[in-house]
């Protein structure tokens, strides 16, 4: 008999169905017994005899045969009258580490992460990754439909891509190597190789000494790079189109998961674009908040979100025109002001989820800037060589998958949006 998933159950006469899943809850009443069975698609009520539930414990993996009946009092309006139960996976615990059957979070996040595969059995926790999976699916679908090609770039590199010391070192056959901070160099090189438009979904690694609710040392980056652009506005335009596509897609595919988190997505996004210097002036005027030179700190991002929400009724804002001193060496400088770059950040509910901008595409300009910044040009010959052979104007951006998931679902900590988070203190599970 072919197994059927709970989401596909329907009343169809007296037909017997085969279900497989975990014992989510047991209710043993005087006159009847019930099991709530959970599989990857949902939860269903089983009507059992006392003999059938004998010896069963919570989280037993079981196979069930039974007949589907309508019952308006049952969850989802149907239930299964059991004819046979077989234990497919025994349990060996003395006590569950925390309650799986309730939506109430009674265990700390650290405890939940210590027992990650158990916490992910909680339907609301599992729903986070259903949404995250669909974000990734929408990202691929949108950019493929806009003539981008998916690429896979190396995660073991001989140099850092962003500069600085925030890299993890690797012993690579007795040579010093690094875990990639970003696919930046390689996605630019692929534009120059003739692919023109590329994207990647892949891990990035940052050896940042942060242990906060918004930082991970290993995260998934949704990267985009496109050639033959006019300037950074082309990049902001396509990211805004993607976000509108994403919201529509999530409303169609994840309505139940969004309901669990009380999230209502707007029908249309129109994202304001504000120069960084202007945003700093607004923060000072409206909130008496001073900003660091060439940036906005975490508190400033949260306050500016409040301002944007009240004025524009949106949770998003593009901050533009970041200073050259605060951007990587490949950032294109403004034609009329070399101290400012054609770059941007996207702030979503007070958290930066995207950094992007136009890149320098002229070989001599890029090489000269690297020399001016004291970068050893010979260490980057593999990257620079591509620019000798007709590199078009280009640029791109990257979205942090865990961050956008966290912000869409209003989670309190980015670790909730990572299956097996890696931070300063956690290497297991």
Residue pairs with C-beta under 8 A, 6 or more apart in sequence:
1 16
1 18
1 65
2 18
3 18
3 19
3 20
4 17
4 18
4 19
5 39
5 40
5 41
5 42
6 19
6 21
6 37
6 38
6 39
6 41
6 42
6 43
6 44
7 41
7 42
8 41
9 17
9 44
9 68
9 78
9 80
10 68
10 78
11 68
11 69
11 70
11 78
12 68
14 67
15 67
15 68
16 65
16 66
16 67
16 83
17 65
17 66
17 67
17 68
17 80
18 63
18 64
18 65
19 37
19 39
19 44
19 63
19 64
19 65
19 66
19 80
20 39
20 61
20 62
20 63
20 64
20 88
21 37
21 38
21 39
21 40
21 61
21 62
21 64
22 37
22 38
22 39
22 59
22 60
22 61
22 62
22 121
23 35
23 36
23 37
23 38
23 56
23 57
23 58
23 59
23 60
23 62
24 35
24 36
24 37
24 38
24 43
24 58
24 100
24 101
25 34
25 35
25 36
25 58
25 101
26 33
26 34
26 35
26 36
26 53
26 56
26 58
27 33
27 34
27 35
27 36
28 50
28 53
32 47
32 48
33 47
33 48
33 49
33 50
33 52
33 53
34 45
34 46
34 47
34 48
35 45
35 46
35 48
35 53
35 56
35 82
36 43
36 44
36 45
36 46
36 75
36 101
37 43
37 44
37 45
37 46
37 62
37 64
37 80
38 121
38 123
42 76
43 75
43 123
44 75
44 76
44 78
44 79
44 80
45 71
45 74
45 75
45 79
45 80
46 64
46 66
46 79
46 80
46 81
46 82
47 66
47 79
47 80
47 81
47 82
48 82
48 85
49 82
52 82
52 85
53 85
55 87
56 62
56 85
56 87
57 91
58 91
58 96
58 100
58 101
59 91
59 93
59 96
59 100
59 121
60 87
60 89
60 90
60 91
61 87
61 88
61 89
62 85
62 86
62 87
62 88
62 89
63 85
63 86
63 88
64 80
64 82
64 84
64 85
64 86
65 82
65 83
65 84
65 85
66 80
66 81
66 82
66 83
66 84
67 80
67 81
67 83
68 78
68 79
68 80
69 78
69 79
69 80
69 81
70 77
70 78
71 77
71 78
71 79
96 118
97 107
97 111
97 114
97 115
97 118
98 106
98 107
98 111
98 112
98 115
98 118
98 119
99 106
99 107
100 118
100 121
100 122
103 122
103 123
103 124
103 260
105 112
107 119
109 413
109 415
109 416
112 119
112 125
113 119
113 415
113 421
113 426
113 429
114 429
116 419
116 420
116 429
117 429
119 125
120 126
120 129
120 419
123 260
124 260
124 261
125 416
127 254
127 256
127 257
127 260
127 261
128 257
128 405
128 409
128 411
128 416
128 417
129 419
130 254
130 257
131 250
131 254
131 257
131 258
131 405
131 408
131 409
132 401
132 402
132 405
132 417
134 249
134 250
134 253
134 254
135 246
135 250
135 401
135 404
135 405
135 408
136 201
136 220
136 222
136 401
137 249
138 242
138 245
138 246
138 249
138 250
139 199
139 201
139 222
139 242
139 246
139 399
140 150
140 199
140 201
141 249
142 241
142 242
142 245
142 246
143 150
143 197
143 199
143 224
143 242
144 150
146 197
146 238
147 197
148 197
148 198
148 199
148 224
148 226
149 195
149 197
149 198
149 199
150 198
150 199
150 200
150 201
151 183
151 186
151 187
151 190
151 195
151 198
151 199
151 200
152 200
152 202
153 180
153 183
153 186
153 187
153 200
153 202
154 180
154 186
155 179
155 180
155 202
155 203
155 205
156 170
156 172
156 177
156 178
156 179
156 180
157 177
157 178
157 179
157 180
158 175
158 177
158 178
158 379
159 178
159 379
159 380
160 166
160 167
160 178
160 181
161 180
161 181
161 182
161 183
161 184
161 185
161 328
162 181
162 182
162 184
162 328
163 328
163 329
163 375
165 207
166 181
166 206
166 207
166 208
167 178
167 179
167 181
167 205
167 207
168 178
168 179
168 205
168 207
168 217
169 176
169 177
169 178
170 176
170 177
170 178
170 179
171 177
179 205
180 203
180 204
180 205
181 204
181 205
181 206
182 204
182 221
182 223
182 398
183 200
183 202
183 204
183 221
183 223
184 223
184 328
184 330
185 380
185 382
185 383
187 198
187 200
187 223
187 224
187 225
187 396
188 225
188 330
188 359
188 383
188 386
188 391
188 394
188 396
189 383
189 386
190 198
190 225
191 197
191 198
191 225
191 226
191 227
191 391
191 392
191 394
192 227
192 386
192 387
192 389
192 390
192 391
192 392
192 394
193 386
196 226
196 227
196 228
196 392
197 225
197 226
197 227
198 224
198 225
198 226
199 222
199 223
199 224
199 225
200 221
200 222
200 223
201 220
201 221
201 222
201 223
201 401
202 220
202 221
202 223
203 218
203 219
203 220
203 221
204 218
204 219
204 220
204 221
204 398
205 217
205 218
206 217
206 219
207 217
208 215
208 217
209 424
210 424
211 423
211 424
211 425
213 412
213 413
213 414
214 298
214 351
214 403
214 406
214 414
215 414
215 423
216 402
216 414
216 415
216 418
216 421
216 422
216 423
217 422
217 423
217 424
218 421
218 422
219 400
219 401
219 402
219 403
219 418
220 400
220 401
220 402
221 398
221 399
221 400
221 401
222 398
222 399
222 400
222 401
222 404
223 396
223 397
223 398
224 235
224 238
224 239
224 356
224 396
224 397
224 398
225 394
225 395
225 396
226 234
226 235
226 238
226 394
226 395
226 396
227 392
227 393
227 394
228 392
228 393
228 394
229 235
229 358
229 393
229 394
229 395
230 393
231 342
231 358
231 393
231 395
232 320
232 332
232 342
232 343
232 344
232 356
232 357
232 358
232 395
234 395
235 344
235 356
235 357
235 358
235 395
235 396
235 397
236 271
236 273
236 318
236 320
236 344
236 356
239 346
239 354
239 356
239 397
239 399
240 269
240 270
240 271
243 269
243 271
243 316
244 268
244 269
247 265
247 266
247 267
247 269
250 258
250 265
250 408
251 258
251 265
258 264
258 265
258 409
261 409
261 410
263 408
263 409
263 410
265 408
266 314
269 314
269 316
270 312
270 314
271 314
271 316
271 317
271 318
271 346
272 308
272 312
272 314
272 316
272 317
272 318
273 317
273 318
273 320
273 344
274 282
274 317
274 318
274 319
274 320
275 319
275 320
275 321
276 294
276 295
276 296
276 319
276 320
276 321
276 322
276 323
277 321
279 291
279 296
279 304
279 317
279 319
280 291
280 296
280 300
282 304
282 307
283 289
283 290
283 291
283 296
283 300
283 303
283 304
283 307
284 290
284 291
286 303
286 307
287 303
287 307
289 299
289 300
289 303
291 297
291 300
293 323
294 322
294 323
294 325
294 326
295 322
295 326
296 304
296 319
301 347
301 350
301 351
301 352
302 350
303 350
304 317
304 347
304 350
305 315
305 317
305 347
305 349
305 350
306 350
308 314
308 315
308 316
308 317
308 347
309 315
315 348
315 349
315 407
316 346
316 347
316 348
317 346
317 347
318 344
318 345
318 346
318 347
319 344
319 345
319 346
319 347
320 343
320 344
321 334
321 340
321 341
321 342
321 343
321 344
322 331
322 340
322 341
322 343
322 344
322 345
322 357
323 339
323 340
323 341
324 331
324 333
324 338
324 339
324 340
324 341
325 339
327 341
327 343
327 357
329 366
329 369
329 370
329 373
329 375
330 359
330 360
330 366
331 341
331 342
331 343
331 357
331 358
331 359
331 360
332 341
332 342
332 343
332 357
332 358
332 359
332 360
332 361
332 395
333 339
333 340
333 341
333 342
333 360
334 340
334 341
334 342
341 357
341 358
342 357
342 358
342 395
343 355
343 356
343 357
343 358
344 354
344 355
344 356
344 357
344 397
345 352
345 354
345 355
345 356
346 352
346 353
346 354
346 356
346 397
346 399
347 353
348 403
348 404
348 407
349 407
349 410
351 403
351 406
351 407
352 403
353 399
353 400
353 403
353 404
353 407
354 397
354 398
354 399
354 400
355 397
355 398
356 395
356 396
356 397
356 398
357 395
357 397
358 393
358 394
358 395
359 394
359 395
359 396
360 366
360 369
361 387
361 391
361 392
361 393
361 394
362 387
362 391
363 384
363 387
363 388
363 391
366 384
366 387
367 377
367 384
370 377
370 380
370 384
371 377
377 384
401 417
402 414
402 417
402 418
403 414
403 417
405 411
405 417
406 413
406 414
406 416
406 417
409 417
411 417
414 421
415 421
415 423
420 429
